[in-house]
Amino acid sequence: MADLLGEMRRSHHCCELSAQDVGREVVLMGWVQRRRDHGGVIFVDLRDRRGITQVVFNPELNAEVHAKAHAIRSEYVLAVRGKVEPRPEGMVNPNLVTGDIEVLVSELRILNDAQTPVFMIEDQIDVSESIRLQQRHLDLRRPRQQRNIITRHRAAAAIRSYLNANDFLDIETPFLTRSTPEGARDYLVPSRVNPGQFYALPQSPQLFKQLLMISGYDRYYQIVRCFRDEDLRADRQPEFTQIDMEMSFVGEADVMATAEGMVAHTFQEVLGKPLDTPFRRMTYAEAVDRYGLDKPDTRFDLELKDLSEMMATSNFKVFASVVAKGGIVKALNAKGCSSFSRGEIDQLTDFVAVYKAKGLAWIKVKADGWQSPIAKFFSDAEKAAMTERLDMAPGDLVFFVADQAKVANEALGHLRNHLGQKLGLIDESAFHFLWVTHFPMFEYNPDEKRYEALHHPFTAPLEADYDLIESDPTVARSRAYDLVLNGFEIGGGSIRIHDMDLQRRVFSALGMAPDVYEEKFGFLLAALESGAPPHGGIAFGFDRLVMLMCGESSIRDVIAFPKTQRASCLLTNAPSTAAKSQLDELNLRVKATVSAEAD
């Protein structure tokens, strides 16, 4: 039976032909990027995901084919047969891989026509992201998007290659599991055969990979989809992809070395970029002290300085009172920025307010002294000490935040990143990796009046801090480690608790009664009691890693069909309502929502 292609089968892709192919008969297939009619001769740029080749319809060569070519428009799908010829003198296009040649068409098949696209299929387009996502099938034709998706594929292939070569087993874990609401919100799935009961989509395969270690599969990995019902940002999605790893009989250094090897292999294979290992390491306490954040961007300096001890006895009572109440005073010297206007400083004050800072004090260092609303409150001795501590020189602009430690650090840490971008301090082509270690084991939730695990409740504490689990939980440190790249956390892991009694102590420190943790995690405790090896692992945010490798600012640009910040798909209009018959099968009833206008 004849098909639409007839005897035509693609011989080459649209990036493969060169001067060496002159005289060869070829068959190309793809989409029309552009059509140009030059005095009767029709030129078409034919595109596939690999590149573009110019094909030519000359009435003197084949009048019938030329006449048919008049119907061609942008994004038509074509199959052409023709002979490779050198481009005429002066017509070579050095911007194309195939710019030395063209194909003189002797046979044309229009495989499909197309409506005029709502935007041009090229990289430099001025169109909103919402329109791009509504027309994602068109957006994915753009060369930049195709490069990103191909890079994602190559990165996944390199990761699998490395882990397979290092004796890891790729093992699937369930998507339908039980809810363990210790982290973000779960996506729940109602069970038809168990009315009134629900599965949860996994936020991580955490417990299953620990069970695999207990089962003797001592090196496991998955490139796996995970789900979290949380507020979204440019680097978050409700469904995301994770590189999940776990290893038995290891310590922190073993897991970190394996992760470094995987990342270095991937960067070399995909980007041709060698990485120096081992990566730099820094404790959580040092990272927060110097940069304000536990995921610092180390591509530039601009470090924070703690002035709390100095300000405890200061004549400036605003700072002194904050320290007296257990807060801190930290400062950031923006070298050479004293030319900032009051309006610019006010904008930065609004910026830190997003991070709950109550204000942003400042001092401009002029050749004839300090210019600032707070300068008059400091003694000459205090000014001298601050000048030395902050390396203050004429032309500098120093910012201060006085508040509780978390607020002051986060506000100035994010301001540091903002100024790094604003002042052009960042080498955008650089990749700076950093391990952050020794995270706090717990943090206190004042709303719920209990402690929460900073990572998750299966993270092991440092042995030296075992006694602090009950006596001083906020001081206890964990065996957790995060891998940071250019200010983004791309991976996080820990050595796990493999002792049942220690796991019970941690559950108790988190405010769980024995009957509660037995009901939620009894299967894990039973497994730990059956002979659990020391084990640990790490999970990488694959989307975020690929985003940074591609030089993008949003993970939506490296995911084929992403969701918006409202967790919706503009292409398919998901989520959507379900039919009453479906809800009845699941024993569900939808609660009606009444708008304010209806009241």
C-alpha positions as a printed Julia matrix, in Angstrom:
599×3 Matrix{Float64}:
   0.0    0.0     0.0
   1.43   3.38   -0.97
   1.87   5.93    1.78
   2.17   9.69    1.72
   5.96   9.48    1.44
   5.85   7.09   -1.53
   9.39   5.91   -2.24
  10.94   8.88   -0.44
  12.85   8.15    2.74
  15.02  10.67    4.53
  18.69  10.26    3.64
  20.12  13.13    5.69
  19.17  15.52    8.44
  19.14  19.26    7.82
  22.56  19.85    9.41
  24.61  17.13    7.76
  25.32  18.31    4.22
  28.52  20.11    3.24
  30.68  20.84    0.2
  31.84  17.23    0.29
  28.29  16.17   -0.67
  28.12  18.28   -3.86
  26.6   16.22   -6.69
  24.87  13.74   -4.35
  21.12  13.12   -4.58
  19.53  13.47   -1.14
  16.13  13.4     0.51
  15.41  15.9     3.31
  12.32  16.27    5.48
  11.32  18.98    7.9
   9.45  22.23    8.52
   9.58  25.46    6.51
  11.44  28.09    8.48
  11.21  30.73    5.72
  10.11  30.97    2.1
  11.53  33.6    -0.27
  10.6   34.23   -3.92
  13.48  35.86   -5.81
  12.42  36.6    -9.34
  10.75  33.27   -9.92
  13.27  31.13   -8.05
  11.84  30.04   -4.68
  14.18  29.54   -1.72
  13.06  27.63    1.35
  14.96  27.21    4.62
  14.06  23.66    5.65
  14.42  22.93    9.37
  14.53  19.88   11.6
  15.79  19.62   15.17
  19.38  19.31   14.02
  19.61  22.38   11.79
  18.63  24.15    8.55
  19.36  23.52    4.87
  18.42  25.86    2.04
  16.44  24.12   -0.7
  15.8   25.76   -4.09
  12.89  25.45   -6.51
  14.04  26.59   -9.97
  11.43  26.72  -12.76
  14.13  25.95  -15.32
  14.99  22.7   -13.54
  11.43  21.45  -12.95
   8.48  23.69  -13.76
   5.9   21.34  -12.23
   7.69  21.16   -8.88
   8.26  24.92   -8.98
   4.55  25.56   -9.52
   3.7   23.31   -6.6
   6.18  25.19   -4.39
   4.13  28.4    -4.71
   1.74  26.92   -2.14
   4.45  26.56    0.54
   4.18  28.72    3.68
   5.93  28.87    7.06
   5.75  25.67    9.13
   4.49  23.51    6.26
   5.91  20.0     6.54
   7.87  18.97    3.43
   9.76  16.08    1.91
  12.14  17.06   -0.91
  14.45  15.15   -3.19
  17.24  16.95   -4.97
  20.9   17.36   -5.81
  23.42  19.07   -3.55
  25.04  22.06   -5.25
  27.49  24.71   -4.08
  25.89  28.07   -3.36
  26.58  30.74   -5.97
  29.48  33.09   -5.31
  28.55  35.7    -2.72
  25.62  33.65   -1.41
  27.48  31.57    1.18
  25.97  31.86    4.69
  28.73  31.52    7.31
  26.11  31.43   10.11
  24.81  28.04    8.97
  26.62  24.72    9.25
  25.19  23.98    5.79
  25.84  27.49    4.54
  28.21  26.41    1.72
  25.58  24.37   -0.14
  21.96  24.24   -1.24
  19.71  21.5    -2.58
  18.15  21.94   -6.05
  14.76  20.23   -5.68
  13.55  17.76   -8.29
  10.68  16.22   -6.28
   8.43  17.79   -3.65
   5.82  16.3    -1.36
   3.84  18.63    0.92
   3.23  16.32    3.86
   1.06  18.8     5.73
   0.11  22.44    5.64
   0.03  24.68    8.72
  -1.72  27.72   10.08
   0.42  30.81   10.44
   2.08  30.39   13.87
   1.25  32.92   16.57
   4.98  33.65   16.94
   8.05  33.07   14.83
   9.88  29.79   15.4
  13.18  31.4    16.34
  15.05  32.28   19.5
  14.74  36.05   19.59
  10.99  36.48   19.97
   9.08  39.05   22.0
   6.21  37.0    23.34
   4.92  36.32   26.85
   5.67  33.06   28.61
   1.95  32.34   28.95
   1.53  32.37   25.16
   4.64  30.19   24.79
   3.17  27.68   27.24
  -0.25  27.74   25.56
   1.48  27.0    22.26
   4.14  24.73   23.76
   4.16  22.43   20.72
   5.35  25.45   18.69
   7.66  26.8    21.39
   9.45  23.45   21.53
  10.35  23.83   17.85
  12.57  26.83   18.63
  16.29  26.01   18.43
  16.98  27.17   22.0
  14.26  24.97   23.44
  15.4   22.02   21.37
  19.0   22.5    22.54
  17.77  22.51   26.14
  15.74  19.32   25.77
  18.61  17.6    23.95
  21.01  18.7    26.7
  18.61  17.23   29.26
  18.61  13.92   27.39
  22.41  13.87   27.15
  22.78  14.7    30.84
  20.46  11.85   31.83
  22.38   9.47   29.57
  25.71  10.55   31.08
  24.39  10.12   34.62
  23.09   6.63   33.89
  26.36   5.71   32.21
  28.41   6.84   35.22
  26.23   5.16   37.85
  25.9    1.93   35.88
  29.69   1.81   35.5
  30.04   2.29   39.27
  27.96  -0.75   40.21
  24.68   1.02   40.96
  21.37  -0.72   40.26
  18.48   1.18   38.68
  15.47   0.07   40.77
  11.95   1.48   40.49
   9.97   2.4    43.6
   6.19   2.94   43.87
   4.36   6.08   42.78
   1.27   5.14   44.81
   2.32   5.07   48.45
   1.16   6.3    51.85
   1.16   9.91   52.95
   4.0   10.95   55.28
   3.14  14.61   55.93
   6.44  15.63   57.52
   7.55  17.66   54.49
   5.61  19.64   51.9
   1.98  18.89   51.11
   1.32  15.59   49.38
  -0.64  15.12   46.2
  -3.35  12.65   47.22
  -4.9    9.98   45.0
  -8.25   8.48   46.1
  -8.53   4.7    46.1
 -11.57   3.27   44.29
 -11.24  -0.2    45.83
 -10.6    1.16   49.33
 -13.32   3.81   49.77
 -12.34   6.78   51.88
  -8.64   5.96   51.7
  -5.92   7.69   49.74
  -2.53   7.1    48.24
   0.06   9.89   48.11
   2.31  10.58   45.16
   5.92  10.45   46.41
   7.76  13.63   47.35
  10.86  11.43   47.31
  11.59   7.69   47.31
  13.34   8.26   50.66
  11.91   5.41   52.72
  11.92   2.91   49.87
  15.59   3.51   49.1
  16.43   3.02   52.77
  14.46  -0.23   52.7
  16.48  -1.29   49.64
  19.67  -0.79   51.64
  18.26  -2.96   54.4
  17.38  -5.53   51.7
  21.01  -5.75   50.61
  20.94  -3.75   47.34
  23.9   -1.69   48.43
  24.05   0.76   45.5
  20.72   2.03   44.18
  19.69   4.87   41.87
  16.69   6.19   39.97
  16.02   9.14   37.71
  12.51   9.49   39.06
   9.5   11.78   39.01
   8.49  13.28   42.37
   5.57  15.46   43.41
   5.11  18.27   45.93
   2.04  20.43   46.4
   3.84  23.63   47.36
   4.04  27.26   46.33
   6.04  27.51   43.13
   8.99  29.62   41.98
  11.15  29.78   38.87
  13.18  26.81   40.09
  10.26  24.68   41.39
   7.49  22.61   39.79
   4.69  20.49   41.29
   6.13  17.48   39.44
   9.88  17.34   39.06
  12.66  14.91   38.28
  15.15  13.71   40.85
  18.42  11.81   40.56
  18.04   9.58   43.59
  20.97   7.6    45.02
  21.65   5.5    48.11
  24.71   3.54   49.25
  25.43   1.12   52.1
  28.5    0.92   54.35
  29.48   4.52   53.65
  30.16   7.82   55.38
  29.7   11.38   54.17
  32.99  11.45   52.24
  32.05   8.35   50.23
  28.7    9.72   49.09
  30.17  13.13   48.31
  33.02  11.64   46.26
  30.58   9.54   44.22
  28.34  12.55   43.62
  31.32  14.67   42.55
  32.42  11.99   40.13
  28.94  11.82   38.6
  28.68  15.6    38.2
  32.2   15.9    36.76
  31.5   13.09   34.28
  28.23  14.72   33.21
  29.76  18.17   32.68
  32.6   16.66   30.66
  30.32  14.52   28.52
  27.63  17.11   27.89
  29.42  20.47   27.97
  32.99  19.37   27.34
  33.88  21.19   30.55
  36.32  19.58   33.01
  35.64  20.2    36.7
  38.2   20.26   39.48
  37.4   17.84   42.28
  37.04  17.56   45.2
  34.65  20.49   45.44
  35.08  23.15   48.09
  33.48  22.41   51.48
  32.03  24.71   54.12
  29.97  24.16   57.25
  26.45  25.5    57.49
  27.53  27.85   60.3
  30.33  29.34   58.19
  28.13  29.73   55.1
  25.43  31.59   57.01
  27.98  33.72   58.87
  29.83  34.81   55.71
  27.05  34.86   53.12
  23.78  34.91   55.08
  22.4   31.86   53.26
  23.01  28.12   53.35
  23.3   28.06   49.55
  25.75  30.89   48.85
  26.78  32.02   45.39
  30.56  31.91   45.66
  31.26  33.35   42.21
  31.8   36.76   43.86
  33.0   38.11   47.21
  30.91  40.77   49.01
  30.79  38.93   52.34
  28.72  39.85   55.4
  30.28  40.92   58.67
  28.84  40.33   62.14
  28.95  43.45   64.33
  26.84  42.1    67.2
  29.58  42.03   69.82
  30.69  45.51   68.85
  27.13  46.88   68.91
  26.14  45.29   72.24
  27.49  48.35   74.07
  26.98  50.89   71.29
  25.62  54.38   71.83
  23.2   53.57   69.02
  20.43  52.08   71.15
  18.51  50.64   68.21
  21.36  48.23   67.46
  22.24  47.65   71.11
  18.66  46.74   72.04
  18.42  44.16   69.25
  21.57  42.43   70.52
  20.27  42.59   74.1
  17.16  40.7    72.97
  19.22  37.91   71.42
  19.33  39.31   67.87
  22.31  40.2    65.72
  23.63  43.15   63.74
  25.19  42.35   60.37
  26.62  44.57   57.68
  27.46  44.43   53.98
  29.96  46.81   52.37
  28.98  47.57   48.77
  32.38  48.83   47.64
  32.27  51.91   45.43
  28.49  52.33   45.61
  28.2   55.63   47.48
  26.75  57.15   44.31
  23.48  55.26   44.88
  20.59  57.71   45.07
  18.17  57.85   47.98
  15.55  56.38   45.64
  17.79  53.4    44.88
  18.42  52.87   48.6
  14.68  53.01   49.26
  14.19  50.31   46.61
  16.75  48.12   48.38
  14.92  48.75   51.67
  11.73  47.46   50.04
  13.74  44.5    48.71
  14.89  43.34   52.17
  11.39  43.87   53.55
  10.33  40.87   51.47
  12.57  38.81   53.76
  10.9   40.33   56.88
  13.63  42.86   57.65
  12.1   45.81   59.5
  14.57  48.26   57.98
  17.84  48.78   56.16
  20.28  51.21   57.77
  23.06  52.64   55.61
  26.21  54.72   55.66
  27.82  56.43   52.67
  31.54  56.88   53.13
  32.62  60.24   51.73
  36.09  61.77   51.63
  35.02  64.29   54.28
  33.2   61.85   56.55
  30.11  59.65   56.84
  26.76  60.56   55.3
  23.94  58.73   57.05
  20.92  59.28   59.3
  22.59  57.05   61.91
  26.18  58.38   61.73
  25.64  60.82   64.62
  24.89  57.98   67.04
  28.38  56.42   66.87
  31.39  57.51   68.87
  34.74  58.1    67.2
  36.0   54.83   68.67
  33.03  52.94   67.27
  33.53  54.56   63.87
  37.19  53.53   63.87
  36.33  49.94   64.85
  33.62  49.71   62.16
  35.95  51.19   59.55
  38.53  48.49   60.26
  36.03  45.63   60.57
  34.18  46.51   57.35
  37.18  47.79   55.35
  35.33  51.07   54.79
  36.89  53.52   52.35
  35.68  56.66   50.56
  33.17  55.69   47.89
  31.7   52.75   49.83
  28.08  52.22   50.83
  27.51  50.04   53.89
  24.15  48.4    54.65
  23.05  47.14   58.08
  20.24  44.87   59.26
  19.59  44.43   62.98
  17.1   41.66   63.75
  16.79  38.06   64.83
  19.57  35.96   63.26
  17.39  34.22   60.66
  15.88  37.48   59.4
  19.13  39.46   59.37
  21.07  36.72   57.6
  18.43  35.99   54.97
  17.72  39.66   54.24
  21.38  40.58   53.76
  22.15  37.28   52.03
  19.51  37.93   49.37
  20.58  41.58   49.15
  24.12  40.36   48.52
  22.9   38.23   45.59
  20.83  41.13   44.26
  23.8   43.51   44.38
  26.03  40.89   42.77
  23.7   40.93   39.76
  23.09  44.69   39.81
  26.8   45.55   40.0
  27.93  42.97   37.42
  30.12  41.11   39.92
  29.16  37.64   38.69
  30.95  35.68   35.99
  27.91  34.12   34.31
  30.09  31.56   32.49
  31.57  30.16   35.71
  30.43  27.07   37.63
  31.24  27.26   41.35
  30.41  24.12   43.34
  30.28  24.07   47.13
  29.43  21.4    49.68
  27.61  22.77   52.73
  27.83  20.39   55.71
  26.86  20.02   59.38
  23.37  21.46   59.09
  21.3   21.9    62.25
  19.38  18.77   63.08
  16.18  20.62   64.03
  14.49  23.99   63.73
  11.71  25.3    65.96
   8.3   26.02   64.48
   6.76  28.75   66.65
   3.32  28.38   65.03
   3.05  24.68   65.91
   5.22  25.06   69.03
   7.39  22.08   68.2
  10.65  21.13   66.55
  10.84  20.1    62.91
  13.56  18.24   61.04
  15.57  20.7    58.96
  16.05  18.03   56.26
  13.89  15.01   57.14
  13.41  12.89   60.27
  15.58  10.03   58.98
  18.8   12.11   58.93
  21.41  10.96   61.42
  22.81  13.4    63.98
  26.52  13.82   64.51
  27.63  11.25   67.06
  29.15  14.02   69.19
  25.68  15.63   69.42
  23.59  12.59   70.39
  23.06  13.94   73.91
  21.76  17.24   72.52
  18.77  15.61   70.81
  16.75  15.91   74.01
  18.69  18.51   76.0
  19.25  21.22   73.36
  17.74  20.24   69.99
  18.48  23.53   68.21
  22.22  23.09   68.83
  22.36  19.47   67.61
  24.01  19.1    64.21
  23.2   16.55   61.54
  25.19  14.45   59.1
  23.48  16.23   56.22
  25.2   17.8    53.23
  23.97  19.93   50.32
  25.7   20.51   47.0
  25.36  24.13   45.89
  26.05  25.42   42.37
  26.11  29.18   41.71
  23.76  29.89   44.6
  21.31  27.05   43.85
  20.99  23.89   45.89
  21.25  21.16   43.26
  21.59  18.19   45.6
  20.92  17.29   49.19
  21.57  14.2    51.21
  22.68  12.72   54.49
  23.85   9.7    56.34
  20.67   8.04   57.57
  19.69   6.71   60.97
  20.21   2.94   60.86
  19.6    2.28   64.57
  15.98   1.81   65.67
  16.46   3.29   69.15
  18.09   6.42   67.73
  15.26   6.77   65.21
  12.72   6.59   68.04
  14.61   9.33   69.91
  14.5   11.6    66.88
  10.78  10.97   66.38
  10.2   11.87   70.04
  12.26  15.06   69.69
   9.93  16.03   66.85
   6.97  15.81   69.17
   5.64  12.45   67.93
   4.09  10.16   70.49
   5.04   6.46   70.2
   1.59   5.48   68.91
   1.86   8.2    66.21
   5.27   7.22   64.87
   4.42   3.52   65.1
   1.31   4.13   63.0
   3.18   6.25   60.43
   6.57   4.57   60.34
   6.2    1.21   62.04
   7.28  -0.58   58.85
  10.55   1.39   58.85
  11.24   0.71   62.54
  10.62  -3.02   62.0
  13.03  -2.98   59.06
  15.71  -1.15   61.08
  15.36  -3.84   63.74
  16.02  -6.57   61.18
  19.65  -5.69   60.58
  20.17  -2.35   58.85
  23.61  -1.43   57.5
  25.02   2.08   57.89
  23.84   3.88   54.78
  23.47   7.3    53.2
  22.66   8.96   49.95
  21.81  12.07   48.04
  19.14  13.35   45.67
  19.8   15.86   42.91
  17.21  18.18   41.43
  17.7   17.11   37.82
  15.63  19.97   36.34
  17.61  22.56   38.3
  20.94  20.99   37.35
  20.03  21.03   33.65
  18.75  24.61   33.97
  22.18  25.73   35.18
  24.01  23.68   32.55
  21.89  25.38   29.85
  22.37  28.87   31.29
  18.63  29.34   31.82
  16.95  31.17   34.7
  13.83  28.99   34.95
  13.43  25.22   35.07
  10.36  25.64   32.87
  12.74  26.15   29.95
  14.33  22.71   30.38
  11.1   20.74   30.93
   9.17  19.71   27.83
   5.7   20.38   29.25
   5.98  22.41   32.46
   3.33  23.82   34.77
   2.82  27.51   35.57
   3.32  29.06   39.0
  -0.32  28.19   39.66
   0.46  24.52   38.97
  -1.58  24.5    35.76
  -0.8   23.34   32.24
  -1.83  26.05   29.76
  -1.45  23.66   26.82
  -3.96  21.04   28.02
  -5.88  23.21   30.53
  -5.07  20.84   33.37
  -6.23  20.51   36.09
  -9.85  20.14   35.07
 -13.12  19.01   36.59
 -14.01  15.32   36.74
 -17.26  13.75   35.6
 -19.79  12.95   38.31
 -19.58   9.26   37.38
 -15.86   9.29   38.08
 -16.36  10.98   41.43
 -19.08   8.5    42.34
 -16.75   5.57   41.6
 -14.21   7.11   43.97
 -16.82   7.87   46.63
 -15.97  11.55   46.43
 -18.15  14.61   46.6
 -16.82  18.03   45.52
 -17.42  20.87   47.94
 -19.01  23.76   46.05
 -17.23  27.11   46.24
 -19.37  30.24   46.26
 -17.89  33.44   44.89
 -18.15  36.72   46.77
 -20.39  38.11   44.04
 -22.98  35.42   44.78
 -23.38  36.47   48.42
